[in-house]
Amino acid sequence: MDIVMKELFGSDIGLLSLFTIGFIIAMAIWLVFWYKRKINRNE
């Protein structure tokens, strides 16, 4: 597990993967709130 964390936080491709995962999670949260607001506005 130590090797995995070192690769994730220590290499360029690991940091890019971490950024991508974070961006996808943030985008999913934003979409959920955006759709909820759209649904509530149309009712």
C-alpha positions in Angstrom: 0.0 0.0 0.0 2.9 2.3 0.7 4.1 1.9 -2.9 0.7 2.8 -4.3 0.5 6.0 -2.2 4.0 7.0 -3.2 3.2 6.5 -6.8 -0.1 8.4 -6.5 1.3 11.4 -4.8 4.9 11.4 -6.0 4.6 11.0 -9.8 3.2 13.3 -12.5 0.7 10.6 -13.7 -0.4 9.9 -10.2 -1.1 13.6 -9.5 -3.0 13.8 -12.8 -5.1 10.8 -11.9 -5.8 12.3 -8.5 -6.9 15.6 -10.0 -9.1 13.7 -12.5 -10.8 11.7 -9.8 -11.4 14.9 -7.7 -12.8 16.8 -10.7 -15.2 14.0 -11.6 -16.5 13.9 -8.0 -16.9 17.7 -7.8 -18.7 17.7 -11.2 -21.1 15.0 -10.0 -21.9 17.0 -6.8 -22.5 20.2 -8.8 -24.7 18.3 -11.3 -26.9 16.9 -8.5 -27.5 20.3 -7.0 -28.1 21.9 -10.4 -30.6 19.3 -11.4 -32.4 19.5 -8.1 -32.7 23.3 -8.5 -34.0 22.9 -12.0 -36.6 20.3 -10.9 -37.8 22.5 -8.0 -38.1 25.6 -10.2 -40.3 23.8 -12.7 -42.8 22.4 -10.2 
